[in-house]
Every structure is written in structure tokens, then in C-alpha cells.
Amino acid sequence: MDRDFIARNQIVERYLSGRLPLKGATDFERFCKDNPKVLDELGLPERVNAGLRLLEASGKPEPWQDKPQRPWAKPHFGSVCERLFKTTNDQFIYTLLGNTQAAERARLLTRAVDPKHHALWMLPDLYSYLCEYTYQVYDQNEHIGIGMTPQAAYLWGLKQGGEREHRRIPYDDRFLKATCPTTPKGTAVVQKGSGVKVNHFYYWNNAFRNPEVISVRLGVNRTYTHRRKCD
């Protein structure tokens, strides 16, 4: 962070208005601490005093006395994951042909702009372009909140804290079996010709052909839900 970066991205204005992310505010405060002469050049003390006088005149409490509350049903005020969903929608999903933003105002919707007549995205193509946006566009562009690209921030975090391979959970056969859904009782009855039923879906295994297992109650904690096959 330098003086040109602060002026170009309106860091002072966003810092005073409380719209600067925590990481950006911390970096800005550290920069001001290391470069105290820049405070006078930026006019930060005068702006702070003017803002406090304005608050005092309007009868509103100081920012540090007003407890912030998250507005109801506002994703960009939530966690990082929720804000990332909003960013992806604004920068990628809502720019695609056939997106449903126009359908929010049904009275202004015409056949020419009806999303139903422009739905041409298949799931494999959407997944490919979403990966390209995530890893080549968003991940490579500088983020105003951290002053670097998300990829550089991730690599910096690995360098500072290590890869922590002992904390990784591999996406393997063991993980799939441990995270499969179950029934309230944790068991299911083998039905002739159909197999076991879990959450309205039937799962089959050739072992169910044995007449001795028909109507037998089995545990379902080792069910492959993505393959419709029982282990």
C-alpha cells in the first residue's frame, strides 16, 4: 500500500465511512503508523474532526458507540462465503444470456427478454466458464480489501502458516461413505426386487438377490448416494 494506491482507491473515504474491509483497514492503519507524515498530506485529522463535529451537531452517536447490526436477508453483510456468492452473481451469473434478473419485475417482462426463451446454458458449459471466472479472473485480479490478488493472499497464507497437510480431508471412498445420508433409525429394510429405500431413493446391490436377506433390516451408513449403489 502506498500513497497512489490510497488516492486511486479512495481508501481514506472508505475508511472514514466504515466501508473498508477489516484487512484493508488494518493495512491502512499500519501504513499510517509507519508513515506519520502522510497523515497531514492526506488531511486525515481534519476529516476526522469534521466528521465528529457533524455527528455531534446531528445528535447521532459516534461510530464506535453504535453497534452494527446485520440487515435481514442481506447476503453481502454476511459471512465471506455469502459475500462470495453475491460477487459471483453480480460479476458472472447476472451477465449471462438467459439470467433471471429480468423476471423479478414480471409486469415489465416481454417475450423478447423473457429468460425462458434465452435459456441456452447447459450445466457442463456453465461449470467450465464458472471455473474460468473463478480461477483466471477473480483469483488473478487485485482485491481492494487485501491489496493483492486472492491467489497471492492464499500463497502468502501457506507460506506463513504452512500447508497443514494433517488437517486435510481427502475426497476419497472413505469420505463418501462417512458423509452419506441415513434414515432416522439408521437402518433400512431390504425390499424384494428394489433394494433399500433411503430418503425416497432406492439403492441396489447384487447381494440383495439372495432370498435370505429379503425383509432384513440393514444399516445404511455405508450407502453410495451418488452411484445409487449399496456397499
Phi, psi and omega per residue, in radians:
M1 nan 2.294 3.105
D2 -2.395 -3.072 -3.069
R3 -1.137 -0.721 3.140
D4 -1.123 -0.693 3.109
F5 -1.114 -0.686 3.139
I6 -1.146 -0.745 -3.130
A7 -1.247 -0.682 -3.076
R8 -1.188 -0.617 -3.077
N9 -1.808 0.170 3.091
Q10 0.939 0.839 -3.088
I11 -1.129 -0.725 -3.102
V12 -1.093 -0.821 -3.128
E13 -1.091 -0.741 -3.133
R14 -1.232 -0.555 3.108
Y15 -1.191 -0.761 -3.108
L16 -1.243 -0.527 -3.120
S17 -1.523 -0.066 3.130
G18 1.361 0.274 -3.130
R19 -1.726 0.096 3.127
L20 -1.587 2.255 3.129
P21 -1.009 2.812 -3.058
L22 -1.039 -0.757 -3.140
K23 -1.097 -0.764 3.123
G24 -1.145 -0.677 3.112
A25 -1.141 -0.688 3.108
T26 -1.116 -0.768 3.118
D27 -1.124 -0.682 3.129
F28 -1.150 -0.727 3.112
E29 -1.151 -0.669 3.091
R30 -1.147 -0.673 3.112
F31 -1.145 -0.732 3.113
C32 -1.139 -0.627 3.117
K33 -1.168 -0.681 3.140
D34 -1.373 -0.381 -3.116
N35 -2.273 1.284 -3.068
P36 -1.132 -0.434 -3.132
K37 -1.194 -0.428 -3.126
V38 -1.208 -0.433 -3.132
L39 -1.042 -0.753 3.118
D40 -1.208 -0.619 3.133
E41 -1.176 -0.628 3.114
L42 -1.413 -0.243 -3.110
G43 1.227 0.513 -3.080
L44 -1.154 -0.786 3.138
P45 -1.030 -0.743 -3.140
E46 -1.128 -0.671 3.134
R47 -1.171 -0.693 3.124
V48 -1.138 -0.805 3.141
N49 -1.101 -0.705 3.123
A50 -1.134 -0.694 3.108
G51 -1.135 -0.690 3.120
L52 -1.174 -0.671 3.100
R53 -1.142 -0.659 3.124
L54 -1.159 -0.710 3.094
L55 -1.132 -0.710 3.138
E56 -1.137 -0.671 -3.133
A57 -1.225 -0.554 -3.127
S58 -1.484 -0.137 3.124
G59 1.406 0.184 3.136
K60 -1.571 2.622 3.132
P61 -1.253 2.826 3.084
E62 -1.155 2.715 -3.097
P63 -0.997 -0.601 -3.104
W64 -1.353 -0.159 3.083
Q65 -1.690 -0.236 -3.116
D66 -1.685 1.999 -3.121
K67 -1.293 2.128 3.138
P68 -1.267 2.452 3.103
Q69 -2.115 2.454 3.105
R70 -1.345 2.145 3.089
P71 -1.072 2.560 -3.110
W72 -1.176 2.346 3.064
A73 1.017 0.691 3.068
K74 -2.040 1.753 -3.034
P75 -1.071 -0.679 -3.052
H76 -1.265 -0.053 3.032
F77 -1.727 0.001 -3.047
G78 -1.610 -2.563 -3.101
S79 -1.293 3.055 3.136
V80 -1.074 -0.694 -3.137
C81 -1.104 -0.735 -3.142
E82 -1.167 -0.717 3.120
R83 -1.168 -0.552 3.105
L84 -1.195 -0.621 3.054
F85 -1.086 -0.746 3.135
K86 -1.135 -0.738 3.127
T87 -1.093 -0.726 3.118
T88 -1.123 -0.694 3.108
N89 -1.131 -0.822 -3.082
D90 -1.168 -0.724 -3.024
Q91 -1.585 -0.340 -3.051
F92 -2.254 -1.082 -3.010
I93 -1.060 -0.793 -3.065
Y94 -1.276 -0.134 3.098
T95 -1.667 -0.093 -3.104
L96 -1.444 2.602 3.072
L97 -1.181 2.256 -3.131
G98 1.670 0.104 3.100
N99 -1.218 2.723 -2.945
T100 -1.656 0.333 3.137
Q101 -1.139 -0.630 -3.130
A102 -1.170 -0.414 -3.106
A103 -1.305 -0.169 3.131
E104 -1.182 -0.474 3.109
R105 -2.014 1.458 -3.009
A106 -1.095 -0.558 -3.098
R107 -1.212 -0.398 3.116
L108 -1.724 0.070 -3.072
L109 -1.487 2.255 3.081
T110 -2.002 2.945 -3.108
R111 -1.137 -0.527 -3.097
A112 -1.175 -0.497 -3.105
V113 -2.016 0.178 3.139
D114 -1.152 2.144 -3.128
P115 -1.021 -0.440 -3.126
K116 -1.114 -0.475 -3.115
H117 -1.641 0.014 3.135
H118 -2.164 0.262 -3.128
A119 -1.373 1.695 -3.095
L120 -2.158 -0.004 -3.082
W121 -1.513 2.128 3.005
M122 -1.576 2.687 -3.041
L123 -1.027 -0.747 3.115
P124 -1.064 -0.720 3.125
D125 -1.181 -0.727 3.118
L126 -1.087 -0.700 3.126
Y127 -1.125 -0.720 -3.124
S128 -1.120 -0.791 -3.117
Y129 -1.273 -0.540 3.066
L130 -1.148 -0.703 3.074
C131 -1.109 -0.703 3.121
E132 -1.111 -0.746 3.095
Y133 -1.116 -0.735 -3.056
T134 -1.186 -0.834 -2.980
Y135 -1.666 -0.318 -3.104
Q136 -1.991 -0.371 -3.141
V137 -1.851 -1.147 -3.091
Y138 -1.142 -0.722 -3.064
D139 -1.260 -0.341 -3.061
Q140 -1.805 -0.196 -3.138
N141 -1.589 2.559 -3.123
E142 -1.178 2.319 -3.137
H143 -1.669 2.246 -3.074
I144 -1.133 -0.498 -3.083
G145 -1.297 -0.447 -3.077
I146 -2.084 -0.124 3.091
G147 1.252 0.304 3.113
M148 -2.744 3.050 3.105
T149 -1.330 2.649 3.087
P150 -1.016 -0.598 3.112
Q151 -1.149 -0.745 3.112
A152 -1.129 -0.650 3.103
A153 -1.147 -0.667 3.106
Y154 -1.142 -0.784 3.126
L155 -1.148 -0.623 3.101
W156 -1.135 -0.702 3.102
G157 -1.126 -0.666 3.078
L158 -1.137 -0.650 3.141
K159 -1.196 -0.636 -3.097
Q160 -1.378 -0.735 -3.038
G161 -1.889 -0.085 -3.105
G162 1.480 2.889 -3.113
E163 -1.343 -0.406 3.108
R164 0.947 0.950 -3.110
E165 -1.095 -0.428 3.137
H166 -1.243 -0.240 3.120
R167 -1.674 -0.089 -3.109
R168 -1.326 2.531 3.089
I169 -1.990 1.873 -3.091
P170 -1.191 2.474 3.113
Y171 -1.508 1.347 -3.061
D172 -2.132 -2.972 -3.105
D173 -1.098 -0.634 3.138
R174 -1.158 -0.700 3.123
F175 -1.145 -0.726 -3.133
L176 -1.100 -0.711 3.138
K177 -1.189 -0.648 -3.093
A178 -1.294 -0.382 -3.064
T179 -1.890 0.122 3.123
C180 -1.246 2.598 3.137
P181 -1.217 2.841 3.139
T182 -2.375 -3.057 3.102
T183 -1.780 2.897 3.112
P184 -0.975 -0.614 3.132
K185 -1.534 -0.230 -3.102
G186 1.402 0.110 -3.137
T187 -2.381 2.885 3.085
A188 -2.589 2.600 -3.104
V189 -1.607 2.353 3.104
V190 -1.323 2.109 -3.141
Q191 -1.785 2.435 -3.072
K192 -1.087 2.165 3.090
G193 1.365 -0.097 -3.099
S194 -2.135 -0.560 -3.095
G195 1.716 -2.569 3.127
V196 -1.848 2.590 -3.113
K197 -1.926 2.120 3.129
V198 -2.251 2.082 3.115
N199 0.922 0.852 3.051
H200 1.234 0.175 3.088
F201 -2.107 2.484 3.098
Y202 -1.668 2.444 3.113
Y203 -2.193 2.438 -2.987
W204 -2.167 2.580 2.999
N205 -2.509 2.510 -3.100
N206 -1.054 -0.362 3.105
A207 -1.152 -0.327 -3.141
F208 -1.290 -0.138 3.087
R209 -1.249 -0.318 3.136
N210 -1.219 2.124 -3.112
P211 -1.050 -0.393 -3.085
E212 -1.253 -0.327 -3.105
V213 -1.710 -0.057 3.122
I214 -1.132 2.345 -3.134
S215 1.189 0.251 3.077
V216 -1.562 2.386 3.132
R217 -1.521 2.156 -3.091
L218 -2.084 2.738 3.027
G219 -1.319 2.544 -3.052
V220 -2.047 0.344 -3.135
N221 -1.384 -0.019 3.117
R222 -2.152 0.804 -3.093
T223 -1.790 2.294 3.052
Y224 -1.451 1.850 -3.121
T225 -1.409 -0.448 -3.092
H226 -1.477 -0.239 -3.132
R227 -1.967 -0.056 -3.065
R228 0.933 0.753 -3.101
K229 -2.399 2.481 -3.136
C230 -1.740 2.550 3.074
D231 -1.834 nan nan
